[in-house]
Amino acid sequence: MAKKSSGRKSARRSSRGRSTAGLSPRTRKAIYPSPSNAQQIYRRAYKNALKQYKSPSKKRGGKRQRKEQVAHNVAWSAVKIAGYKKEGSSWEKG
């Protein structure tokens, strides 16, 4: 007998680092045209930086910067370190 599906996906499966809900529209627009691997690097670094820099004392910018701004800076740095850069309107791994 086949098991009936409830039609619901588990929260873990549907949000495996692919959510852009916490990102600003400007950031989403910036990472959307990038390669999928660069997007994945950005999302993971952003998520981890939000956790790591919850406390203002851990931020290099001190209390002046919001944790989201620090996480954004960390995430873009991770993409750059991975070798991705934008040349004109296209992305290259160099």
C-alpha positions as CSV (number, residue, x, y, z in Angstrom):
1,M,0.0,0.0,0.0
2,A,1.4,3.4,-1.0
3,K,1.9,6.0,1.6
4,K,-0.2,9.1,1.2
5,S,1.7,12.4,0.9
6,S,0.4,15.3,2.9
7,G,1.5,17.7,0.2
8,R,3.7,19.6,2.7
9,K,7.4,19.8,2.3
10,S,9.5,19.9,5.4
11,A,10.9,23.3,6.4
12,R,14.4,22.0,6.3
13,R,14.1,20.6,2.8
14,S,12.5,23.8,1.3
15,S,14.9,26.3,2.9
16,R,18.3,24.6,2.4
17,G,20.2,27.9,2.1
18,R,18.2,29.0,-1.0
19,S,16.0,31.6,0.7
20,T,16.6,35.3,0.0
21,A,13.9,36.5,2.4
22,G,16.4,38.2,4.7
23,L,18.1,40.1,2.0
24,S,17.3,43.6,0.8
25,P,16.0,44.0,-2.8
26,R,19.2,45.7,-3.8
27,T,21.3,42.7,-2.6
28,R,18.9,40.2,-4.3
29,K,19.2,42.2,-7.5
30,A,23.0,42.1,-7.2
31,I,23.4,38.3,-6.5
32,Y,20.6,37.1,-8.9
33,P,22.7,37.3,-12.1
34,S,25.8,35.7,-10.5
35,P,26.6,32.0,-11.0
36,S,24.7,29.6,-8.8
37,N,27.9,28.6,-6.9
38,A,28.6,32.3,-6.1
39,Q,25.0,32.7,-4.9
40,Q,25.4,29.6,-2.7
41,I,28.7,31.0,-1.2
42,Y,27.0,34.4,-0.6
43,R,24.0,32.8,1.2
44,R,26.1,30.5,3.4
45,A,28.5,33.2,4.4
46,Y,25.7,35.7,5.1
47,K,23.9,33.2,7.3
48,N,27.0,32.3,9.2
49,A,28.1,35.9,9.7
50,L,24.6,36.8,11.1
51,K,25.2,34.1,13.7
52,Q,28.8,35.0,14.4
53,Y,28.4,38.8,14.7
54,K,25.2,38.9,16.8
55,S,27.1,40.6,19.6
56,P,28.3,44.2,18.8
57,S,31.6,43.6,20.5
58,K,32.5,41.0,17.9
59,K,32.1,43.5,15.0
60,R,35.2,45.3,13.7
61,G,33.1,48.4,13.0
62,G,31.8,48.3,16.6
63,K,28.3,49.3,17.3
64,R,28.0,51.6,14.3
65,Q,27.2,48.9,11.8
66,R,24.1,46.8,11.9
67,K,24.7,43.0,11.9
68,E,23.1,42.7,8.5
69,Q,25.6,45.2,7.0
70,V,28.5,43.3,8.6
71,A,27.1,40.0,7.3
72,H,26.7,41.5,3.8
73,N,30.4,42.7,3.8
74,V,31.5,39.2,5.0
75,A,29.5,37.5,2.3
76,W,30.7,39.6,-0.6
77,S,34.3,39.1,0.6
78,A,33.7,35.3,0.6
79,V,32.5,35.5,-3.0
80,K,35.5,37.6,-4.0
81,I,37.9,35.2,-2.2
82,A,36.3,32.3,-4.1
83,G,37.4,34.1,-7.3
84,Y,34.2,35.5,-8.7
85,K,34.1,39.0,-10.1
86,K,31.8,41.0,-12.3
87,E,33.2,42.1,-15.7
88,G,30.8,44.4,-17.3
89,S,27.4,42.7,-17.3
90,S,28.8,39.1,-16.9
91,W,30.4,37.2,-14.0
92,E,33.7,35.5,-14.3
93,K,35.6,33.1,-12.1
94,G,39.2,34.1,-12.3
